[in-house]
């Protein structure tokens, strides 16, 4: 009987102790590998890379940058993504998804393989990663509050045209979260001014020439247009080119989005009037910083991390303090 009790005691002790020795807490990896996949070949995404590289060097993260997609769209981005993942075997993918919906499945496939995801500049689904859904798996969205930016552009454009007259918008694709939010914010903003009349929107599918043609056609159909909003670099370039071609420089006020060298040069030349500058270098830096904190410190990343934005006008475009907001600087 005593022998049975002794055996039972030993078995109980083993049952208590074995999990401690059999399931040690995994140690953090010595080196982390993060993969950055841009949305397309664009100065904005190149600036995100610069910020990510600086922070990766500071924190000792191995940052791999994929090939830059030659055009916008999941049919171009997905092969780039898959090839880069196979090569880099990353712990984390930082990506600007080129579609709200079509990029959900390719990214979920990677997540199911144990790769964490942060979306930068654009999101998947409705961008709400904090609620249970088919697209709630990314750690975070890091990017501009695009709707707020659209609202503020509308308010500033309204002031420039005396709070009355016709306004038009040229944007990119309806399934790109960032530009759609800008457009929606713009519509919300102009509703504050009862004497503004919205005459329409065109989608240029990331093509400057198409944006120029669309804007020129809008000006011909509505020669009394007083204000135009271009929702990104390509839209803005096409819009100011159309205004110049129509001989309406100065008479039609143009508010653009994205402080590229080309757009800032046009602002200095008086071919447009307002430019919203995002903070892409900060976005890249924040992606790496929060990814590092997640893996090394077990930090919980906010589901949305929102850098601010700045506005360029003819009054401040030469201000030394503003030059850091030009993309690539």
GUTOR-145190 format. One record per residue (C-alpha): residue number from 1; chain; x, y, z. Coordinates in steps of 0.1 Angstrom, whole numbers. Layout:
REM GUTOR-145190
REC   num   chaine       x       y       z
REC   NUM        A       X       Y       Z
...
***
This chain:
REM GUTOR-145190
REC   num   chaine       x       y       z
REC     1        A       0       0       0
REC     2        A      28      24       9
REC     3        A      45      15     -24
REC     4        A      14      24     -43
REC     5        A      11      57     -24
REC     6        A      48      65     -32
REC     7        A      43      58     -69
REC     8        A      12      79     -69
REC     9        A      31     108     -54
REC    10        A      58     105     -80
REC    11        A      33     105    -108
REC    12        A      16     136     -94
REC    13        A      49     154     -92
REC    14        A      57     145    -128
REC    15        A      24     157    -140
REC    16        A      30     191    -123
REC    17        A      66     195    -134
REC    18        A      66     180    -169
REC    19        A      47     209    -186
REC    20        A      72     234    -172
REC    21        A     101     215    -188
REC    22        A      84     202    -219
REC    23        A      69     235    -231
REC    24        A      94     263    -226
REC    25        A      84     298    -236
REC    26        A      98     304    -271
REC    27        A     125     330    -272
REC    28        A     123     360    -295
REC    29        A     142     356    -327
REC    30        A     177     370    -328
REC    31        A     171     387    -362
REC    32        A     138     398    -377
REC    33        A     131     399    -414
REC    34        A     105     424    -426
REC    35        A      94     425    -463
REC    36        A      81     458    -478
REC    37        A      59     454    -509
REC    38        A      49     487    -525
REC    39        A      16     493    -543
REC    40        A      33     506    -575
REC    41        A      63     525    -588
REC    42        A      56     559    -573
REC    43        A      76     585    -554
REC    44        A      52     581    -524
REC    45        A      60     544    -520
REC    46        A      97     551    -525
REC    47        A      95     575    -496
REC    48        A      79     549    -474
REC    49        A     109     527    -483
REC    50        A     133     554    -472
REC    51        A     116     557    -438
REC    52        A     115     520    -433
REC    53        A     152     516    -442
REC    54        A     162     542    -417
REC    55        A     143     526    -388
REC    56        A     153     491    -398
REC    57        A     190     501    -396
REC    58        A     184     517    -362
REC    59        A     167     486    -348
REC    60        A     188     459    -365
REC    61        A     159     446    -385
REC    62        A     167     429    -419
REC    63        A     145     448    -443
REC    64        A     138     433    -477
REC    65        A     122     454    -504
REC    66        A     103     436    -532
REC    67        A     104     446    -569
REC    68        A      82     477    -574
REC    69        A      51     467    -594
REC    70        A      51     484    -628
REC    71        A      14     492    -626
REC    72        A     -14     494    -601
REC    73        A     -36     463    -595
REC    74        A     -37     429    -578
REC    75        A     -29     411    -611
REC    76        A       5     428    -610
REC    77        A      11     430    -573
REC    78        A       3     394    -563
REC    79        A      31     378    -583
REC    80        A      55     403    -570
REC    81        A      44     396    -534
REC    82        A      45     358    -538
REC    83        A      80     359    -554
REC    84        A      94     382    -527
REC    85        A      79     361    -498
REC    86        A      94     329    -513
REC    87        A     128     346    -514
REC    88        A     128     365    -481
REC    89        A     108     342    -458
REC    90        A      98     372    -438
REC    91        A      83     374    -403
REC    92        A      63     404    -413
REC    93        A      50     418    -446
REC    94        A      44     455    -449
REC    95        A      23     462    -480
REC    96        A       2     488    -497
REC    97        A     -27     466    -510
REC    98        A     -37     475    -545
REC    99        A     -73     465    -539
REC   100        A     -97     465    -510
REC   101        A    -112     432    -518
REC   102        A     -89     413    -543
REC   103        A     -59     414    -519
REC   104        A     -77     398    -489
REC   105        A     -72     362    -500
REC   106        A     -35     365    -510
REC   107        A     -27     382    -477
REC   108        A     -48     357    -456
REC   109        A     -29     329    -473
REC   110        A       4     343    -460
REC   111        A     -11     350    -425
REC   112        A     -22     314    -423
REC   113        A      15     304    -430
REC   114        A      25     324    -398
REC   115        A      35     356    -415
REC   116        A      22     388    -398
REC   117        A       8     416    -420
REC   118        A       7     454    -417
REC   119        A     -10     474    -444
REC   120        A       4     508    -452
REC   121        A     -13     536    -471
REC   122        A     -42     514    -482
REC   123        A     -62     488    -464
REC   124        A     -82     457    -471
REC   125        A    -119     452    -466
REC   126        A    -133     483    -448
REC   127        A    -101     489    -429
REC   128        A    -116     479    -395
REC   129        A     -92     453    -383
REC   130        A    -106     455    -348
REC   131        A    -138     435    -355
REC   132        A    -142     399    -365
REC   133        A    -143     396    -403
REC   134        A    -126     380    -432
REC   135        A    -101     409    -432
REC   136        A     -94     414    -395
REC   137        A     -61     395    -395
REC   138        A     -36     423    -402
REC   139        A     -18     438    -372
REC   140        A     -26     473    -382
REC   141        A     -33     499    -409
REC   142        A      -6     526    -409
REC   143        A     -14     556    -431
REC   144        A     -32     589    -435
REC   145        A     -67     597    -423
REC   146        A     -77     601    -460
REC   147        A    -113     611    -453
REC   148        A    -102     639    -430
REC   149        A     -78     651    -456
REC   150        A    -106     651    -482
REC   151        A    -128     672    -460
REC   152        A    -101     697    -453
REC   153        A     -92     700    -490
REC   154        A    -129     707    -498
REC   155        A    -129     734    -471
REC   156        A     -98     751    -484
REC   157        A    -108     749    -520
REC   158        A    -142     764    -511
REC   159        A    -124     794    -495
REC   160        A    -102     798    -526
REC   161        A    -133     801    -549
REC   162        A    -154     823    -527
REC   163        A    -176     794    -514
REC   164        A    -196     792    -546
REC   165        A    -195     777    -580
REC   166        A    -190     744    -597
REC   167        A    -164     718    -585
REC   168        A    -151     686    -600
REC   169        A    -130     656    -588
REC   170        A    -106     634    -607
REC   171        A     -95     603    -589
REC   172        A     -80     568    -595
REC   173        A     -99     536    -589
REC   174        A    -131     529    -570
REC   175        A    -117     499    -551
REC   176        A     -86     517    -537
REC   177        A     -94     526    -501
REC   178        A     -71     557    -498
REC   179        A     -84     575    -528
REC   180        A    -121     565    -522
REC   181        A    -118     579    -487
REC   182        A    -104     612    -501
REC   183        A    -133     614    -525
REC   184        A    -159     607    -499
REC   185        A    -143     632    -475
REC   186        A    -143     658    -503
REC   187        A    -180     652    -509
REC   188        A    -187     655    -472
REC   189        A    -167     688    -471
REC   190        A    -184     705    -500
REC   191        A    -218     698    -485
REC   192        A    -210     724    -459
REC   193        A    -212     751    -486
REC   194        A    -247     753    -501
REC   195        A    -235     774    -530
REC   196        A    -211     748    -542
REC   197        A    -223     726    -570
REC   198        A    -206     692    -576
REC   199        A    -205     684    -613
REC   200        A    -190     649    -612
REC   201        A    -161     625    -607
REC   202        A    -139     605    -631
REC   203        A    -117     575    -625
REC   204        A     -83     576    -643
REC   205        A     -71     542    -632
REC   206        A     -36     556    -623
REC   207        A     -30     571    -657
REC   208        A     -19     607    -660
REC   209        A     -29     609    -697
REC   210        A     -64     597    -689
REC   211        A     -67     621    -660
REC   212        A     -57     649    -684
REC   213        A     -83     639    -710
REC   214        A    -110     634    -684
REC   215        A    -104     668    -668
REC   216        A    -102     686    -701
REC   217        A    -135     670    -711
REC   218        A    -151     681    -678
REC   219        A    -138     717    -684
REC   220        A    -153     717    -719
REC   221        A    -186     704    -707
REC   222        A    -186     729    -678
REC   223        A    -165     759    -687
REC   224        A    -176     776    -656
REC   225        A    -160     751    -633
REC   226        A    -142     771    -605
REC   227        A    -125     743    -585
REC   228        A    -110     709    -591
REC   229        A     -96     682    -567
REC   230        A     -71     657    -578
REC   231        A     -70     628    -553
REC   232        A     -34     616    -559
REC   233        A      -2     623    -578
REC   234        A     -15     610    -612
REC   235        A     -48     628    -608
REC   236        A     -32     661    -599
REC   237        A      -7     660    -627
REC   238        A     -33     652    -653
REC   239        A     -56     679    -639
REC   240        A     -31     708    -640
REC   241        A     -20     697    -675
REC   242        A     -56     699    -686
REC   243        A     -61     733    -670
REC   244        A     -30     747    -688
REC   245        A     -41     731    -721
REC   246        A     -76     747    -718
REC   247        A     -60     781    -710
REC   248        A     -77     783    -677
REC   249        A     -46     786    -654
REC   250        A     -55     809    -625
REC   251        A     -92     810    -633
REC   252        A     -98     774    -622
REC   253        A     -84     766    -587
REC   254        A     -68     732    -583
REC   255        A     -62     714    -551
REC   256        A     -40     683    -554
REC   257        A     -28     654    -533
REC   258        A       8     642    -529
REC   259        A      39     664    -527
REC   260        A      60     649    -555
REC   261        A      87     670    -572
REC   262        A      65     674    -603
REC   263        A      35     686    -584
REC   264        A      56     710    -562
REC   265        A      72     724    -594
REC   266        A      37     730    -608
REC   267        A      27     748    -576
REC   268        A      57     770    -579
REC   269        A      48     777    -615
REC   270        A      13     788    -605
REC   271        A      -3     759    -623
REC   272        A     -21     747    -591
REC   273        A     -30     762    -558
REC   274        A     -29     737    -530
REC   275        A     -11     704    -523
REC   276        A     -18     680    -494
REC   277        A      15     663    -484
REC   278        A      12     630    -467
REC   279        A      41     617    -445
REC   280        A      53     585    -462
REC   281        A      87     584    -445
REC   282        A      70     585    -412
REC   283        A      46     557    -423
REC   284        A      76     534    -433
REC   285        A      94     541    -400
REC   286        A      62     534    -380
REC   287        A      57     501    -397
REC   288        A      91     489    -388
REC   289        A      90     503    -353
REC   290        A      56     487    -344
REC   291        A      66     454    -360
REC   292        A      97     453    -339
REC   293        A      78     461    -307
REC   294        A      53     434    -315
REC   295        A      79     407    -320
REC   296        A     105     418    -294
REC   297        A      84     433    -267
REC   298        A      50     416    -272
REC   299        A      34     450    -277
REC   300        A      -1     453    -289
REC   301        A      -2     475    -320
REC   302        A     -31     500    -323
REC   303        A     -53     488    -352
REC   304        A     -49     522    -369
REC   305        A     -17     543    -366
REC   306        A     -24     577    -383
REC   307        A       4     602    -391
REC   308        A      -8     637    -400
REC   309        A      -4     657    -432
REC   310        A       7     692    -443
REC   311        A      -6     717    -469
REC   312        A      17     734    -494
REC   313        A       6     768    -509
REC   314        A      24     794    -529
REC   315        A      30     812    -496
REC   316        A      50     784    -479
REC   317        A      63     763    -508
REC   318        A      98     778    -505
REC   319        A      98     777    -467
REC   320        A     129     757    -455
REC   321        A     108     740    -428
REC   322        A      84     726    -454
REC   323        A     110     710    -477
REC   324        A     111     678    -456
REC   325        A      75     670    -466
REC   326        A      84     668    -504
REC   327        A      85     631    -512
REC   328        A     120     617    -515
REC   329        A     136     644    -493
***
